Amino acid sequence: MGFREIIDSWRKIIRLATKPSREEYMTNLKISLLGLTLVGSISFIIRFIFITFIFPQAFYGG
């Protein structure tokens, strides 16, 4: 793929790109926040289990 072909493909993408509507933006925002919350919750649960049951002496001294 030559340089000219890359530039042409970028031009096509830019011509097709549009600004998202408010509804589409809010939907994407909700999905992103839900994903972040889910990943954060899972990591908190794993860390809690690790600290509480697997190596409590490493964190509480002992």
C-alpha positions as CSV (number, residue, x, y, z in Angstrom):
1,M,0.0,0.0,0.0
2,G,1.6,3.2,-1.2
3,F,1.6,6.6,0.4
4,R,-1.0,7.9,-2.1
5,E,-3.4,5.1,-1.3
6,I,-3.1,5.7,2.4
7,I,-3.9,9.4,1.9
8,D,-6.9,8.5,-0.3
9,S,-8.2,6.1,2.3
10,W,-7.9,8.8,5.1
11,R,-9.8,11.2,2.9
12,K,-12.6,8.7,2.5
13,I,-12.8,8.2,6.2
14,I,-12.9,11.9,6.9
15,R,-15.6,12.5,4.4
16,L,-17.8,9.7,5.9
17,A,-17.2,10.8,9.5
18,T,-19.9,12.8,11.2
19,K,-20.4,14.4,14.6
20,P,-22.4,12.0,16.9
21,S,-25.8,13.1,18.0
22,R,-26.4,13.9,21.7
23,E,-28.3,10.6,22.1
24,E,-25.5,8.6,20.5
25,Y,-22.9,10.4,22.6
26,M,-24.8,9.7,25.9
27,T,-25.2,6.0,25.0
28,N,-21.5,5.7,24.4
29,L,-20.8,7.5,27.6
30,K,-23.1,5.2,29.6
31,I,-21.6,2.1,28.1
32,S,-18.0,3.4,28.8
33,L,-18.9,4.2,32.4
34,L,-20.6,0.9,32.9
35,G,-17.5,-0.9,31.6
36,L,-15.1,1.1,33.9
37,T,-17.4,0.4,36.9
38,L,-17.5,-3.3,36.1
39,V,-13.7,-3.6,35.7
40,G,-13.1,-1.6,38.9
41,S,-15.6,-3.6,40.9
42,I,-14.0,-6.9,39.8
43,S,-10.5,-5.7,40.7
44,F,-11.7,-4.5,44.1
45,I,-13.3,-7.9,44.8
46,I,-10.2,-9.7,43.7
47,R,-8.0,-7.5,45.9
48,F,-10.3,-7.8,48.9
49,I,-10.3,-11.6,48.6
50,F,-6.5,-11.6,48.2
51,I,-5.9,-9.4,51.2
52,T,-8.5,-11.0,53.5
53,F,-8.0,-14.7,52.8
54,I,-4.8,-15.5,51.0
55,F,-2.1,-13.2,52.6
56,P,-3.5,-11.3,55.5
57,Q,-0.2,-11.3,57.4
58,A,1.5,-9.4,54.6
59,F,-0.9,-6.5,55.0
60,Y,-1.7,-6.5,58.7
61,G,1.7,-7.5,60.0
62,G,2.2,-10.8,61.7
